[in-house]
Amino acid sequence: MQNVKGKISILMPAYNEAEHIVSNIEETVRTFEESGCQWELIVVDDGSTDRTFEKIQECAAKYPAQIFAKRNHANLGKGRALKKALHYVSGDYVVFLDADLDLHPVLIQTLFDIMRLDNADVVIGSKLHPNSKVNYPFHRRIISMVYYALVQLLFNLPCRDTQTGLKLFKVGVLRDVFPRLLVKQFAFDIEVLVNAYHLGYKIAEAPIVIKPVTKFSLIGPRAIFTTMWDTLAVFYRMFILKYYDRIHYHRRKNLAKEFRRMRK
């Protein structure tokens, strides 16, 4: 990416993407190679039942210093895959990028531009941004609007769309937030953003472009119910149980003890 000082770590969770994963990784590599920036790509196969992991390994063998193939042996959810990937990050910035490449990695440049202009700590791609160019089914628009209304009611976040797969973070944000998280699947994104906002990190939105030929999968009732339930659970832990604050307090206390021990 142009005008980016520091290394970029791209985290790509993948599940049953054997048919397209090689071409999508190669397209990501090409985009970052052309940008001239420092980068690494950490691809986590989340328990695929096809040859996704073998394909990822083939790509990693071509770029052993920049592509890292990791694996969950069972399908544990996108959140767990991303938390696993963070253990291997060595960059200053972290990008979440979906393996299906519905959102082309060239869009990441816009996220960096907004991060710099707004002095933001987190920038998320948004289908609901007024400058976004998307073409997705009417039922998906309705679901997005209803979920946005719920998120605003519960958390008052400074963003319209929390679920789009393209996100950019300063690495310190995720190292601060990830140890607090419990959600592994559909509401993982909202738990990340709610905790980042609660800790005082600045969140900004960026427009995205999704090609009209992109096929959107049908969101079933079970996925909708699980997302809503987990979102309400995040609210309960944040504002009723104060769970996240307790975790943060104990983590800081343990770090202080470790620091005093090291000074002895």
ChimeraX attribute file (.defattr): number of C-alpha atoms within 10 A of each C-alpha:
attribute: neighborCount
match mode: 1-to-1
recipient: residues
	/A:1	23
	/A:2	12
	/A:3	12
	/A:4	16
	/A:5	11
	/A:6	12
	/A:7	17
	/A:8	25
	/A:9	27
	/A:10	26
	/A:11	27
	/A:12	24
	/A:13	26
	/A:14	25
	/A:15	23
	/A:16	18
	/A:17	21
	/A:18	18
	/A:19	13
	/A:20	14
	/A:21	23
	/A:22	18
	/A:23	14
	/A:24	19
	/A:25	22
	/A:26	11
	/A:27	16
	/A:28	19
	/A:29	20
	/A:30	13
	/A:31	16
	/A:32	20
	/A:33	13
	/A:34	10
	/A:35	16
	/A:36	12
	/A:37	16
	/A:38	17
	/A:39	23
	/A:40	23
	/A:41	27
	/A:42	23
	/A:43	28
	/A:44	27
	/A:45	28
	/A:46	25
	/A:47	19
	/A:48	18
	/A:49	15
	/A:50	13
	/A:51	15
	/A:52	23
	/A:53	26
	/A:54	13
	/A:55	18
	/A:56	25
	/A:57	18
	/A:58	13
	/A:59	20
	/A:60	19
	/A:61	13
	/A:62	10
	/A:63	14
	/A:64	12
	/A:65	11
	/A:66	15
	/A:67	22
	/A:68	20
	/A:69	21
	/A:70	19
	/A:71	20
	/A:72	16
	/A:73	11
	/A:74	11
	/A:75	15
	/A:76	13
	/A:77	19
	/A:78	24
	/A:79	23
	/A:80	20
	/A:81	26
	/A:82	21
	/A:83	18
	/A:84	18
	/A:85	23
	/A:86	18
	/A:87	9
	/A:88	15
	/A:89	19
	/A:90	14
	/A:91	17
	/A:92	16
	/A:93	24
	/A:94	26
	/A:95	25
	/A:96	19
	/A:97	25
	/A:98	23
	/A:99	24
	/A:100	19
	/A:101	20
	/A:102	18
	/A:103	20
	/A:104	19
	/A:105	21
	/A:106	15
	/A:107	16
	/A:108	25
	/A:109	15
	/A:110	16
	/A:111	26
	/A:112	22
	/A:113	17
	/A:114	19
	/A:115	23
	/A:116	13
	/A:117	9
	/A:118	14
	/A:119	13
	/A:120	19
	/A:121	21
	/A:122	27
	/A:123	27
	/A:124	29
	/A:125	28
	/A:126	25
	/A:127	25
	/A:128	22
	/A:129	16
	/A:130	10
	/A:131	12
	/A:132	15
	/A:133	15
	/A:134	17
	/A:135	16
	/A:136	16
	/A:137	12
	/A:138	9
	/A:139	11
	/A:140	14
	/A:141	14
	/A:142	11
	/A:143	13
	/A:144	18
	/A:145	15
	/A:146	12
	/A:147	20
	/A:148	20
	/A:149	13
	/A:150	15
	/A:151	22
	/A:152	14
	/A:153	10
	/A:154	15
	/A:155	17
	/A:156	14
	/A:157	18
	/A:158	13
	/A:159	20
	/A:160	22
	/A:161	20
	/A:162	27
	/A:163	19
	/A:164	17
	/A:165	18
	/A:166	24
	/A:167	24
	/A:168	25
	/A:169	23
	/A:170	19
	/A:171	20
	/A:172	12
	/A:173	20
	/A:174	20
	/A:175	13
	/A:176	14
	/A:177	20
	/A:178	17
	/A:179	13
	/A:180	19
	/A:181	17
	/A:182	17
	/A:183	21
	/A:184	18
	/A:185	17
	/A:186	19
	/A:187	24
	/A:188	23
	/A:189	19
	/A:190	21
	/A:191	26
	/A:192	22
	/A:193	24
	/A:194	20
	/A:195	22
	/A:196	20
	/A:197	19
	/A:198	16
	/A:199	15
	/A:200	10
	/A:201	16
	/A:202	17
	/A:203	21
	/A:204	21
	/A:205	24
	/A:206	25
	/A:207	19
	/A:208	25
	/A:209	17
	/A:210	16
	/A:211	14
	/A:212	10
	/A:213	9
	/A:214	13
	/A:215	11
	/A:216	11
	/A:217	8
	/A:218	10
	/A:219	11
	/A:220	8
	/A:221	9
	/A:222	9
	/A:223	14
	/A:224	13
	/A:225	11
	/A:226	14
	/A:227	19
	/A:228	17
	/A:229	13
	/A:230	20
	/A:231	23
	/A:232	16
	/A:233	16
	/A:234	27
	/A:235	18
	/A:236	14
	/A:237	14
	/A:238	19
	/A:239	13
	/A:240	10
	/A:241	12
	/A:242	12
	/A:243	15
	/A:244	20
	/A:245	17
	/A:246	13
	/A:247	14
	/A:248	16
	/A:249	12
	/A:250	11
	/A:251	15
	/A:252	12
	/A:253	12
	/A:254	12
	/A:255	12
	/A:256	12
	/A:257	11
	/A:258	11
	/A:259	11
	/A:260	10
	/A:261	9
	/A:262	8
	/A:263	6
	/A:264	5
